[in-house]
């Protein structure tokens, strides 16, 4: 069996803006994807990005989705959203 060669396309890199977004700047689909991805990371053992005391964790019932949602609302998620620009 012959090994497949990896081919890469030359892509035009767009400029990365340094804008800071609030939680209200994302669509509900982007928010769901970011919170879901972060919840999966938390359920696999990733450390919290916020300092959360034991009482707060008990009130959230140790639910990774609730913890990820709180991190999203605080603006500390290390997840970026790439939006395609039409025509480019």
Secondary structure in CASP SS format (residue, H / E / C, confidence):
PFRMAT SS
TARGET T0000
AUTHOR 0000-0000-0000
METHOD secondary structure of the structure
MODEL  1
X C 1.00
X C 1.00
X C 1.00
X C 1.00
X C 1.00
X C 1.00
X C 1.00
X C 1.00
X C 1.00
X C 1.00
X C 1.00
X C 1.00
X C 1.00
X C 1.00
X C 1.00
X C 1.00
X C 1.00
X C 1.00
X C 1.00
X C 1.00
X C 1.00
X C 1.00
X H 1.00
X H 1.00
X H 1.00
X C 1.00
X C 1.00
X H 1.00
X H 1.00
X H 1.00
X H 1.00
X H 1.00
X H 1.00
X H 1.00
X H 1.00
X H 1.00
X H 1.00
X H 1.00
X H 1.00
X H 1.00
X H 1.00
X H 1.00
X H 1.00
X C 1.00
X C 1.00
X C 1.00
X C 1.00
X C 1.00
X C 1.00
X C 1.00
X C 1.00
X C 1.00
X C 1.00
X H 1.00
X H 1.00
X H 1.00
X H 1.00
X H 1.00
X H 1.00
X C 1.00
X C 1.00
X C 1.00
X C 1.00
X H 1.00
X H 1.00
X H 1.00
X H 1.00
X H 1.00
X H 1.00
X H 1.00
X H 1.00
X H 1.00
X H 1.00
X H 1.00
X C 1.00
X C 1.00
X C 1.00
X C 1.00
X C 1.00
X C 1.00
X C 1.00
X C 1.00
X C 1.00
X C 1.00
X C 1.00
X C 1.00
X C 1.00
X C 1.00
END
